[in-house]
Amino acid sequence: MTEKKLNIKSIEYRKKILKYVVGANAGHTGGSLSCIDILNVLYNHVMNVGPHNFQSPDRDRYIQSKGHSVEALYVVLADKGFFPEKDLETLCKYSSHYIGHPTKKVKGIEQNTGALGHGLSLSAGTALAAKMDKRDYKVFTLLGDGELPEGSNWEAALSAAHYKLDNLCAIVDKNSLQITGATADVCNTEPLDKKFESFGWAVRHVDGHDLELLKRTFDGLPFEEGKPSVVIAHTVKGKGISFMENEVKWHHGVPAKEQYTMAVEELDKALLAYQ
Ligand SMILES: Cc1ncc(C[n+]2csc(CCOP(=O)(O)OP(=O)(O)O)c2C)c(N)n1
């Protein structure tokens, strides 16, 4: 896909995230906007997965460990044709499968997540299964920097290196904020690169909104043979909407009518640059 098309997709995905969060009157706006460029590149450039091969044991796997940002995943899966986008009008409505965290009841979703701190373990297990079955698929998982202290993340980091899972790529959406404040204040995880390195991972830092750099970085996988890879993606929570950027209140804030109009205007203006 051309650079222009990919850039347009990111803006359109942002518009859709806002549309469906507003429709549901619920959602994790800030964290969905911070990771959407990563999902765009994964699904439209990197991974071999779509509705056509979702039943195939050889498909690449994506497991979204920071499950609360499911709105980002929903709009990308709808765009890939896993389900009609219209389904998202039922987001968070009574009896809808489109709830506020990923579940396998939705086509295209590999694992139930959202209780933070488990996606890396699930992904390491899936990558180990590929090795044992002698299959070539890759496993990608998206972690939040605020998520990293939770669950079994560091146990999974140790075992992924132990089993030499170079078919595993973790991406940390490092927007430096979490639910109640700065990640550094709530539970500091720095220095993140040195921690992963010392656990036996190959590490790259990227600007998580630079689509071309993300493409090049993922094209270089595995970063080192015999080691799991981690991409520390430096991102901005609320990216793309000026009044949401770097504001912790937008972690699960829903824009009011006027704010929504302003946000869409900003995104439409950004789209003009590509016409
Ligand atoms: C086990 C568990 N503990 C707490 C929560 C509540 N929670 C939801 S989002 C969040 C913050 C996560 O921060 P981060 O991963 O940095 O998310 P991002 O800023 O990327 O949205 C927390 C603590 C949860 N979902 N699961």
The ligand as a Gaussian input file, in Angstrom:
#p B3LYP/6-31G(d) Opt

LIG

1 1
 C       -5.450000      -6.510000      35.571000
 C       -5.996000      -5.129000      35.320000
 N       -5.761000      -4.157000      36.226000
 C       -6.255000      -2.914000      36.017000
 C       -6.999000      -2.640000      34.900000
 C       -7.575000      -1.254000      34.706000
 N       -6.907000      -0.506000      33.669000
 C       -7.455000      -0.341000      32.457000
 S       -6.495000       0.535000      31.420000
 C       -5.309000       0.748000      32.610000
 C       -4.068000       1.537000      32.325000
 C       -3.237000       0.889000      31.309000
 O       -2.209000       1.752000      30.929000
 P       -1.560000       1.596000      29.516000
 O       -1.325000       0.152000      29.287000
 O       -0.388000       2.497000      29.429000
 O       -2.730000       2.049000      28.576000
 P       -2.771000       3.200000      27.488000
 O       -2.233000       4.446000      28.091000
 O       -1.911000       2.751000      26.352000
 O       -4.214000       3.302000      27.106000
 C       -5.669000       0.114000      33.784000
 C       -4.828000       0.101000      35.002000
 C       -7.207000      -3.686000      33.990000
 N       -7.889000      -3.506000      32.840000
 N       -6.683000      -4.917000      34.212000

